[in-house]
């Protein structure tokens, strides 16, 4: 399969037969932005999925989280102590304490006090809650010193202010208030807030459905390379990678260098995103552009000024049969392994993040420890590891190599011309954690 640089069709045009024309590849930042726009466009009109609270952890809110009730839903005691009415001292009621989870039946009258627990609903007429440690009680008697006690009086040890230690209804929010915006990551704290606000399930975006088409007659699925045949490295890698990005991988299919078979697979797929490997350049068996033209697709990105991975593309497909209005896209990855990873991070990941309502995944910036050589006019993506707050470039970064990315924490975005040691670069993180303290398993692999 040819991996020559493509002669791109202008982005935003129909993908017809490829005539010779000026180089019009998209610069790397704009290519990622186009992928985000494509995902945002496809997300419009997609109904969210309601999932039980216990299954929502780690996902994002598809809609704003609105309070379904006042919080607290009624006036509650903020402390263990006494619910008192009017000025003291107060006569202690002997008809039991007010506990959390119980509806108080008594109405507090002036001069009365009743035991109350934290979180309990305060009786009607309560002026304040007096903390246990701020009070004392004494037994009252008749005027004769030898008479039996006839009641208990409650005294405050410090000033009592009206409303003290009472959480008034609606103190945290009122019904209908926006508690969190759409796109918020669901953390354990978000689950707790949602439960308090009355939710049994949360609206989250539907997982994007992806189908992977691995192209090429030269690929083996088992055994050692031989007689011009090589092992398929992308088939085993892409499915788990996309799953880690939150996609639902419908299938990974292997298709030979057959244009008709590829056309049938692309037009018949019901996935939100079709991902192809190889066939995006202009060689004799590179059929992706021809298939897109025949299928009436619109090219959004056709070639990106990035190394490796220059001949990647993004296209909007026609709706699948029987699914009018379904917005589908195709990302064409180059066939070389690290070039395919570059295309995955440049086009597929931003599109999937936007389709899932997770934003654009803005890279973070880290200084590089060493000088990184750049391409004269294209962006470079270079595997790096993090060491002592700096990014250390790895040696094995050729388009056909996976040794560097297998040991990497991320890829550094190197601008045209390269970067001097100490310069801060954007880092594209990989969607899985590294083992604590892990060192690259490839020996002396640093540049």
CORNOR-V607947 format. One record per residue. N is the residue number from 1. NEAR is the number of other C-alpha atoms within 10 Angstrom. Layout:
n={N & N}
near={NEAR & NEAR}
This chain:
n={1 & 2 & 3 & 4 & 5 & 6 & 7 & 8 & 9 & 10 & 11 & 12 & 13 & 14 & 15 & 16 & 17 & 18 & 19 & 20 & 21 & 22 & 23 & 24 & 25 & 26 & 27 & 28 & 29 & 30 & 31 & 32 & 33 & 34 & 35 & 36 & 37 & 38 & 39 & 40 & 41 & 42 & 43 & 44 & 45 & 46 & 47 & 48 & 49 & 50 & 51 & 52 & 53 & 54 & 55 & 56 & 57 & 58 & 59 & 60 & 61 & 62 & 63 & 64 & 65 & 66 & 67 & 68 & 69 & 70 & 71 & 72 & 73 & 74 & 75 & 76 & 77 & 78 & 79 & 80 & 81 & 82 & 83 & 84 & 85 & 86 & 87 & 88 & 89 & 90 & 91 & 92 & 93 & 94 & 95 & 96 & 97 & 98 & 99 & 100 & 101 & 102 & 103 & 104 & 105 & 106 & 107 & 108 & 109 & 110 & 111 & 112 & 113 & 114 & 115 & 116 & 117 & 118 & 119 & 120 & 121 & 122 & 123 & 124 & 125 & 126 & 127 & 128 & 129 & 130 & 131 & 132 & 133 & 134 & 135 & 136 & 137 & 138 & 139 & 140 & 141 & 142 & 143 & 144 & 145 & 146 & 147 & 148 & 149 & 150 & 151 & 152 & 153 & 154 & 155 & 156 & 157 & 158 & 159 & 160 & 161 & 162 & 163 & 164 & 165 & 166 & 167 & 168 & 169 & 170 & 171 & 172 & 173 & 174 & 175 & 176 & 177 & 178 & 179 & 180 & 181 & 182 & 183 & 184 & 185 & 186 & 187 & 188 & 189 & 190 & 191 & 192 & 193 & 194 & 195 & 196 & 197 & 198 & 199 & 200 & 201 & 202 & 203 & 204 & 205 & 206 & 207 & 208 & 209 & 210 & 211 & 212 & 213 & 214 & 215 & 216 & 217 & 218 & 219 & 220 & 221 & 222 & 223 & 224 & 225 & 226 & 227 & 228 & 229 & 230 & 231 & 232 & 233 & 234 & 235 & 236 & 237 & 238 & 239 & 240 & 241 & 242 & 243 & 244 & 245 & 246 & 247 & 248 & 249 & 250 & 251 & 252 & 253 & 254 & 255 & 256 & 257 & 258 & 259 & 260 & 261 & 262 & 263 & 264 & 265 & 266 & 267 & 268 & 269 & 270 & 271 & 272 & 273 & 274 & 275 & 276 & 277 & 278 & 279 & 280 & 281 & 282 & 283 & 284 & 285 & 286 & 287 & 288 & 289 & 290 & 291 & 292 & 293 & 294 & 295 & 296 & 297 & 298 & 299 & 300 & 301 & 302 & 303 & 304 & 305 & 306 & 307 & 308 & 309 & 310 & 311 & 312 & 313 & 314 & 315 & 316 & 317 & 318 & 319 & 320 & 321 & 322 & 323 & 324 & 325 & 326 & 327 & 328 & 329 & 330 & 331 & 332 & 333 & 334 & 335 & 336 & 337 & 338 & 339 & 340 & 341 & 342 & 343 & 344 & 345 & 346 & 347 & 348 & 349 & 350 & 351 & 352 & 353 & 354 & 355 & 356 & 357 & 358 & 359 & 360 & 361 & 362 & 363 & 364 & 365 & 366 & 367 & 368 & 369 & 370 & 371 & 372 & 373 & 374 & 375 & 376 & 377 & 378 & 379 & 380 & 381 & 382 & 383 & 384 & 385 & 386 & 387 & 388 & 389 & 390 & 391 & 392 & 393 & 394 & 395 & 396 & 397 & 398 & 399 & 400 & 401 & 402 & 403 & 404 & 405 & 406 & 407 & 408 & 409 & 410 & 411 & 412 & 413 & 414 & 415 & 416 & 417 & 418 & 419 & 420 & 421 & 422 & 423 & 424 & 425 & 426 & 427 & 428 & 429 & 430 & 431 & 432 & 433 & 434 & 435 & 436 & 437 & 438 & 439 & 440 & 441 & 442 & 443 & 444 & 445 & 446 & 447}
near={19 & 16 & 18 & 15 & 16 & 21 & 19 & 28 & 25 & 20 & 19 & 15 & 15 & 20 & 25 & 18 & 13 & 14 & 9 & 10 & 10 & 10 & 12 & 17 & 23 & 22 & 16 & 22 & 13 & 14 & 25 & 23 & 16 & 20 & 28 & 24 & 17 & 24 & 29 & 20 & 14 & 22 & 20 & 10 & 10 & 13 & 12 & 17 & 15 & 16 & 15 & 13 & 19 & 11 & 11 & 21 & 17 & 12 & 21 & 21 & 25 & 24 & 17 & 15 & 22 & 19 & 21 & 17 & 17 & 19 & 20 & 19 & 19 & 16 & 20 & 22 & 29 & 20 & 20 & 19 & 22 & 27 & 30 & 31 & 25 & 18 & 15 & 16 & 16 & 22 & 23 & 22 & 16 & 11 & 9 & 10 & 18 & 24 & 18 & 16 & 10 & 10 & 12 & 17 & 9 & 14 & 13 & 21 & 17 & 16 & 16 & 23 & 30 & 25 & 20 & 29 & 21 & 18 & 20 & 23 & 26 & 33 & 23 & 15 & 16 & 23 & 23 & 22 & 31 & 30 & 20 & 16 & 10 & 14 & 14 & 11 & 15 & 13 & 13 & 14 & 14 & 11 & 7 & 7 & 8 & 8 & 10 & 11 & 12 & 9 & 14 & 17 & 18 & 22 & 16 & 18 & 13 & 9 & 8 & 18 & 12 & 15 & 13 & 15 & 19 & 23 & 22 & 17 & 16 & 15 & 13 & 13 & 19 & 19 & 14 & 12 & 15 & 14 & 17 & 17 & 14 & 17 & 18 & 19 & 19 & 19 & 14 & 14 & 10 & 19 & 19 & 13 & 16 & 22 & 14 & 17 & 22 & 14 & 18 & 14 & 17 & 26 & 21 & 23 & 23 & 19 & 19 & 23 & 20 & 26 & 24 & 24 & 23 & 25 & 25 & 21 & 15 & 15 & 19 & 15 & 13 & 9 & 8 & 9 & 14 & 9 & 6 & 7 & 12 & 16 & 15 & 20 & 16 & 19 & 19 & 11 & 12 & 20 & 20 & 14 & 18 & 21 & 16 & 13 & 20 & 20 & 24 & 19 & 20 & 15 & 13 & 18 & 13 & 19 & 17 & 15 & 19 & 14 & 17 & 11 & 12 & 22 & 17 & 12 & 16 & 26 & 20 & 12 & 17 & 21 & 23 & 25 & 27 & 23 & 22 & 28 & 25 & 27 & 28 & 31 & 28 & 21 & 14 & 10 & 18 & 22 & 22 & 24 & 26 & 17 & 22 & 25 & 17 & 15 & 18 & 15 & 25 & 22 & 25 & 25 & 30 & 28 & 30 & 28 & 23 & 29 & 24 & 26 & 28 & 30 & 31 & 35 & 31 & 28 & 27 & 22 & 22 & 20 & 19 & 18 & 11 & 8 & 10 & 9 & 11 & 18 & 23 & 23 & 29 & 27 & 25 & 30 & 29 & 30 & 29 & 21 & 24 & 27 & 26 & 26 & 25 & 25 & 29 & 23 & 17 & 27 & 27 & 28 & 24 & 28 & 32 & 30 & 21 & 21 & 28 & 27 & 24 & 20 & 17 & 20 & 13 & 11 & 14 & 12 & 16 & 18 & 20 & 26 & 19 & 17 & 15 & 21 & 16 & 19 & 15 & 11 & 14 & 20 & 23 & 28 & 27 & 29 & 29 & 27 & 23 & 17 & 12 & 7 & 11 & 19 & 26 & 26 & 25 & 23 & 17 & 21 & 22 & 16 & 19 & 14 & 14 & 19 & 19 & 25 & 22 & 14 & 20 & 23 & 23 & 22 & 27 & 28 & 23 & 23 & 21 & 16 & 15 & 19 & 19 & 14 & 15 & 14 & 16 & 19 & 19 & 19 & 24 & 22 & 19 & 16 & 15 & 10 & 8 & 12 & 7 & 6 & 7 & 9 & 14 & 17 & 12 & 14 & 7 & 9 & 14 & 16 & 14}
